Amino acid sequence: MTVDDIPVRSRVTALENLDNVVCTTLANDDAREGLPAALKDCPDVSPEVRASVEAACEHFGYGERMEARTLLTVAHRLLSRVRRPVRG
């Protein structure tokens, strides 16, 4: 299955879900458990967002909370710039 096989609505929902999980984790570190699954459901996310979220997960694993939160903030800002097609 390629990205082109995934319906636009599903891709938009996956991006929104990833951004929601990122924001929830910024508000509550315990929500970080949902980051890998949300990232997996978003195959066409930019390499920069993917790298930021993956690195944040690693920093959480080492107890480096501030570094992880900084990376999640970067991911959120990058996700906010993604042009999402209008759902219809």
C-alpha positions in Angstrom: 0.0 0.0 0.0 1.3 3.4 -0.9 0.4 6.8 0.3 -1.7 7.4 -2.8 -3.8 4.4 -1.9 -4.9 6.0 1.4 -8.0 8.2 1.0 -7.5 12.0 1.5 -9.9 12.0 4.4 -7.9 9.3 6.2 -4.7 11.2 5.7 -6.2 14.4 7.0 -7.6 12.6 10.0 -4.2 11.0 10.7 -2.4 14.3 10.6 -5.0 15.9 12.9 -4.7 13.0 15.2 -0.9 13.2 15.3 -1.1 16.9 16.1 -3.7 16.2 18.8 -1.5 13.6 20.4 1.5 16.0 20.2 -0.5 18.8 21.9 -1.9 16.5 24.5 1.6 15.2 25.3 2.8 18.8 25.6 0.0 19.4 28.2 0.5 16.0 30.0 3.7 14.0 29.6 1.8 10.7 30.3 0.1 11.0 26.9 3.5 10.3 25.2 2.5 6.6 25.0 0.3 7.5 22.0 3.0 9.2 20.0 4.4 6.0 18.2 0.9 4.8 17.1 -0.1 8.2 15.9 3.1 8.6 13.9 2.7 5.1 12.4 -0.8 6.0 11.2 0.7 9.0 9.4 2.9 7.6 6.6 3.1 10.8 4.6 4.1 13.1 7.4 7.2 15.2 6.6 10.6 13.8 7.5 11.2 16.8 9.8 8.0 16.1 11.8 8.8 12.3 11.9 12.3 13.0 13.1 11.1 15.5 15.8 8.5 13.1 17.2 10.8 10.1 17.2 13.6 12.1 18.9 11.1 13.4 21.5 10.2 9.8 22.3 13.9 8.9 22.8 14.4 11.9 25.0 11.4 11.0 27.1 13.0 7.5 27.4 16.1 9.0 28.9 14.1 11.3 31.2 15.0 14.4 29.3 11.7 16.1 29.5 12.6 19.6 28.4 14.4 18.4 25.3 11.4 16.2 24.4 9.0 19.0 24.9 11.1 21.3 22.7 11.0 18.7 19.9 7.3 18.3 20.3 6.8 22.0 20.0 8.8 22.0 16.8 6.6 19.1 15.5 3.4 20.9 16.4 4.5 24.1 14.6 5.5 22.1 11.5 2.2 20.3 11.5 0.3 23.6 11.8 1.8 24.7 8.5 0.7 21.6 6.6 -2.0 22.4 4.0 -4.9 20.1 4.6 -7.4 19.5 1.8 -10.9 20.6 2.5 -13.0 17.6 3.6 -16.1 17.2 1.7 
